[in-house]
Amino acid sequence: MQFIETRGNDGTKPSSVLFSEAILSPSASFGGLYVPQTLPNLDKAFLEGHLSSHYKTLALDFLESFGIDIETEVLKSALDRYDAFDDPSNPVPLSKIEDDCFVSELYHGPTRAFKDMALQPFGYVLSRVAQKKGEQYLIMAATSGDTGPATLETFKNQDNIQVACLYPDGGTSDVQRLQMVTEDAKNLKVIGVEGNFDDTQNTLKDLLASEEFKAQLAQKNIKLSAANSVNFGRIIFQIIYHIHSYLELVRKNEISMGEKVYLVVPSGNFGNALGAYYAKKSGLPIEKILISSNSNNILTDWINNGTYDLTTRELIQTDSPAMDILKSSNVERIMFDKFGATRTKELMESLANDGKYQLTKRELAQLREDFDASFSDDSECEAVVGNYAKKGYIMDPHTATCMKAYDSLREKPLKTIVYSTAEWTKFSPSVAKALGQHVTEDTQALKWVSDNTNVTVPAMITELFSKPVIHTVIVPKEGIQDEMLGFL
Ligand SMILES: *Cc1c(COP(=O)(O)O)cnc(C)c1O
């Protein structure tokens, strides 16, 4: 199976590549992305065949039917990473919160955010592919909180990969910062940057674009790769849990095989939603994918009006920071699938040059065949968290954005799966506030919420507060390059 380019081919890169190449060098011609040329078939026979399958068995069969150039043994070992999740017999449990509404909990991995679902197996695969080629790779990440910990965790002590992770000093929660600075492995470097997340991300972009930096890396025989969701190696693992969650509903006798469901996906870079789209396209019985956002509701505009306009917006800091995103990278893969490479290139160029684009009426109608969208601001999310806490279910602020979409967007009385992307422990002060208690420190909020509700704090979170801090470097933006070269 080959991977092709969302903006067409520039004549210098190969026009199609294998999976291993697409994940090592994820940037395609004209700044585009790689997408699969074909998708596996999730017909009734496939789904019925996996009705009593373990998550890993389903995943392996799915990955093999994708025809990627990764050996079965490597895939198996990668999937064994799910054995370290809370319940090895089911890494992604489903909780019923309404008669027709179920929460698929994607956060039961080591860093308590859904990033682990894809990054855990992906980290193993990428390292093995790099080893096989005998090449050294550097992964650089700028994080506002969830991507950093999950990236460090998956690559720690993996051969042929080094990771440098930049975070804004003071711009993450205590838990998120500790998850990074206590991570102890020779191939990991964590750097606090003086400034906010935008400063951090811009510094990283400048560094990655700098010829001097590239020359220095080349001299050391180090290549650059990426572990954000522009890398299809993450997306492929994000299709699987949608299939699994559907099968969970069948297993629990909540739906019959073939019955359609709604999915509600709290979205930022649209990786999770893209996984749902590929599952739907492959044949999983999905009525529609409902996209929820916070006040940075550019995706709501895109899906409701066909407008993508950065010129009228500034990033707003919300209680769901992992969704504080305006340039959503995987939207491009949807447009390629629906409108083709020529049009996608035109739209993405217009976004780069004019800061905006507008879909035609016909294009918008095509988009809305699969998607609908709404958003919730912080006070709406706070009310949702408070209401469900009273009913005995604690959710985090990202998951809470989904409930308005569930309440208002469904046109048919079908069962609905809501995706929970983070455990409440990562955002405990917001959760305590929704329950009526004002505390600013993570330690106090964790204690207060667990003392006053039916939830407990998992060991990997409590242990953070007594682990030794390994990474103490905090530098101004100008100091990052030297820190990096010292590390490499
Ligand atoms: C990354 C993240 C999201 C957004 O997911 P995308 O795939 O980028 O749309 C939502 N919630 C949480 C908690 C996240 O960490």
The ligand as a MOL file (V3000), in Angstrom:
LIG
                    3D

  0  0  0     0  0            999 V3000
M  V30 BEGIN CTAB
M  V30 COUNTS 15 15 0 0 0
M  V30 BEGIN ATOM
M  V30 1 C -4.7840 16.5400 21.6620 0
M  V30 2 C -6.0440 16.6320 22.4470 0
M  V30 3 C -7.2870 16.9390 21.8420 0
M  V30 4 C -7.4140 17.2750 20.3650 0
M  V30 5 O -7.2540 16.1530 19.5560 0
M  V30 6 P -7.0020 16.3140 17.9880 0
M  V30 7 O -6.7750 14.9370 17.4960 0
M  V30 8 O -5.7780 17.1900 17.8490 0
M  V30 9 O -8.1950 16.9570 17.4030 0
M  V30 10 C -8.4180 16.9740 22.6280 0
M  V30 11 N -8.3490 16.7370 23.9530 0
M  V30 12 C -7.1820 16.4470 24.5740 0
M  V30 13 C -7.1810 16.2410 26.0460 0
M  V30 14 C -5.9900 16.3710 23.8550 0
M  V30 15 O -4.8380 16.0940 24.4840 0
M  V30 END ATOM
M  V30 BEGIN BOND
M  V30 1 1 1 2
M  V30 2 1 2 3
M  V30 3 2 2 14
M  V30 4 1 3 4
M  V30 5 2 3 10
M  V30 6 1 4 5
M  V30 7 1 5 6
M  V30 8 2 6 7
M  V30 9 1 6 8
M  V30 10 1 6 9
M  V30 11 1 10 11
M  V30 12 2 11 12
M  V30 13 1 12 13
M  V30 14 1 12 14
M  V30 15 1 14 15
M  V30 END BOND
M  V30 END CTAB
M  END
